[in-house]
């Protein structure tokens, strides 16, 4: 299979907010001579870190994330890690009763997949001792409707822009290793065993103290319900059906640090940052992409709880969801199989004046219609392509 040559790429705009983080040098990096690019030196340091970790006892990674529907605004606050040290805001656009304060779950999913693919190319290049001078991944998805009540991102594909002196055969071997070893690719291309959400139900009063400020109940009834009903209204038969909007994200590997800077959407309006694990030259500046990827499924479930509560006119006074899972060791003594997710489970805590039966019916409707919950349970196809040379707009 031939390797494509550089083509014109989409334009993305960087943010100065992250620039100070990206001036650091990779921990333990080898001293780079003038002829050695920063990323080539980083990959060499990554190779040494992998060799060191492969001699240590193999330890699985426990993943925990919590999502809270924030009171009157309804935005979903994602906290990643046992102490919630990393946080993201997930929001909707104004047409869906949101404020566009953060990326939606679908955009975030595509962003995390772009970042995970970029990370795996760096890791496998280190394993195979393939020098890299620049690496960017542009990931796209065309959502598709599975039923009248369920649609989610699929038709997954990516283009990886690689600047490297490696041969075409070496790069194709690198691509095969990425697809065989990536836990993120496995998560979305193979059906996963995912439990039903456990519900902790707290019955609240049907009337609220008028002295209390407006809360989640008011958001659901006054903003989310009208927006949901407007979307559910029958369309004029003369109107052309809405074409699915292509989702796109770009992950840029910062050459000195290996951090992945992710630009979401065609305009890169929302951005995310992903770090490596501590034993693989991570700084602890951002979550790993494996943690964030599982957390994003939790933000989607939380949003669909809001949507279904609005659709079914179920009042909610608080909504909090946790997602837990385990990732088998990526490297370590005796490790012979790729890292894989297991034990994915969700728990939601709801305060509502609705009956227990109504809450259980709400849970069932959420699981039947939640895009990312079903994407993980289903099987998707993913295609990848290599383009030689640096990404055209990587410097911006």
Secondary structure as the mmCIF struct_conf table of DSSP 4:
data_model
#
loop_
_struct_conf.conf_type_id
_struct_conf.id
_struct_conf.beg_label_comp_id
_struct_conf.beg_label_asym_id
_struct_conf.beg_label_seq_id
_struct_conf.end_label_comp_id
_struct_conf.end_label_asym_id
_struct_conf.end_label_seq_id
HELX_LH_PP_P HELX_LH_PP_P1 UNK A 2 UNK A 3
STRN STRN1 UNK A 4 UNK A 4
HELX_LH_PP_P HELX_LH_PP_P2 UNK A 5 UNK A 6
HELX_RH_3T_P HELX_RH_3T_P1 UNK A 16 UNK A 23
BEND BEND1 UNK A 24 UNK A 24
HELX_LH_PP_P HELX_LH_PP_P3 UNK A 25 UNK A 26
TURN_TY1_P TURN_TY1_P1 UNK A 27 UNK A 28
HELX_LH_PP_P HELX_LH_PP_P4 UNK A 29 UNK A 33
TURN_TY1_P TURN_TY1_P2 UNK A 34 UNK A 35
BEND BEND2 UNK A 36 UNK A 36
HELX_RH_AL_P HELX_RH_AL_P1 UNK A 38 UNK A 54
TURN_TY1_P TURN_TY1_P3 UNK A 55 UNK A 55
BEND BEND3 UNK A 56 UNK A 56
STRN STRN2 UNK A 57 UNK A 57
HELX_LH_PP_P HELX_LH_PP_P5 UNK A 58 UNK A 58
STRN STRN3 UNK A 61 UNK A 70
HELX_RH_3T_P HELX_RH_3T_P2 UNK A 71 UNK A 73
TURN_TY1_P TURN_TY1_P4 UNK A 74 UNK A 74
STRN STRN4 UNK A 75 UNK A 80
BEND BEND4 UNK A 81 UNK A 81
TURN_TY1_P TURN_TY1_P5 UNK A 82 UNK A 83
STRN STRN5 UNK A 86 UNK A 90
HELX_RH_3T_P HELX_RH_3T_P3 UNK A 94 UNK A 96
TURN_TY1_P TURN_TY1_P6 UNK A 97 UNK A 97
BEND BEND5 UNK A 102 UNK A 102
HELX_RH_AL_P HELX_RH_AL_P2 UNK A 105 UNK A 127
TURN_TY1_P TURN_TY1_P7 UNK A 128 UNK A 129
BEND BEND6 UNK A 133 UNK A 133
STRN STRN6 UNK A 134 UNK A 142
STRN STRN7 UNK A 144 UNK A 147
TURN_TY1_P TURN_TY1_P8 UNK A 148 UNK A 149
STRN STRN8 UNK A 150 UNK A 152
BEND BEND7 UNK A 155 UNK A 155
STRN STRN9 UNK A 156 UNK A 163
BEND BEND8 UNK A 165 UNK A 165
HELX_RH_AL_P HELX_RH_AL_P3 UNK A 168 UNK A 181
HELX_RH_AL_P HELX_RH_AL_P4 UNK A 183 UNK A 189
BEND BEND9 UNK A 190 UNK A 190
STRN STRN10 UNK A 194 UNK A 194
HELX_LH_PP_P HELX_LH_PP_P6 UNK A 195 UNK A 197
STRN STRN11 UNK A 198 UNK A 203
BEND BEND10 UNK A 206 UNK A 207
TURN_TY1_P TURN_TY1_P9 UNK A 210 UNK A 211
BEND BEND11 UNK A 212 UNK A 212
HELX_LH_PP_P HELX_LH_PP_P7 UNK A 213 UNK A 214
HELX_RH_AL_P HELX_RH_AL_P5 UNK A 216 UNK A 219
HELX_RH_PI_P HELX_RH_PI_P1 UNK A 220 UNK A 224
HELX_RH_AL_P HELX_RH_AL_P6 UNK A 225 UNK A 232
BEND BEND12 UNK A 233 UNK A 233
HELX_LH_PP_P HELX_LH_PP_P8 UNK A 234 UNK A 236
TURN_TY1_P TURN_TY1_P10 UNK A 237 UNK A 238
BEND BEND13 UNK A 239 UNK A 239
HELX_LH_PP_P HELX_LH_PP_P9 UNK A 240 UNK A 245
STRN STRN12 UNK A 246 UNK A 253
TURN_TY1_P TURN_TY1_P11 UNK A 255 UNK A 257
HELX_LH_PP_P HELX_LH_PP_P10 UNK A 259 UNK A 259
STRN STRN13 UNK A 260 UNK A 264
TURN_TY1_P TURN_TY1_P12 UNK A 265 UNK A 268
STRN STRN14 UNK A 270 UNK A 274
HELX_RH_3T_P HELX_RH_3T_P4 UNK A 278 UNK A 280
TURN_TY1_P TURN_TY1_P13 UNK A 281 UNK A 281
BEND BEND14 UNK A 284 UNK A 286
HELX_RH_AL_P HELX_RH_AL_P7 UNK A 289 UNK A 312
TURN_TY1_P TURN_TY1_P14 UNK A 313 UNK A 313
BEND BEND15 UNK A 317 UNK A 317
STRN STRN15 UNK A 318 UNK A 327
BEND BEND16 UNK A 330 UNK A 332
STRN STRN16 UNK A 333 UNK A 333
TURN_TY1_P TURN_TY1_P15 UNK A 334 UNK A 334
BEND BEND17 UNK A 337 UNK A 337
STRN STRN17 UNK A 341 UNK A 352
BEND BEND18 UNK A 353 UNK A 354
HELX_RH_AL_P HELX_RH_AL_P8 UNK A 356 UNK A 369
HELX_RH_AL_P HELX_RH_AL_P9 UNK A 371 UNK A 377
BEND BEND19 UNK A 378 UNK A 378
STRN STRN18 UNK A 382 UNK A 388
BEND BEND20 UNK A 389 UNK A 389
TURN_TY1_P TURN_TY1_P16 UNK A 392 UNK A 395
#
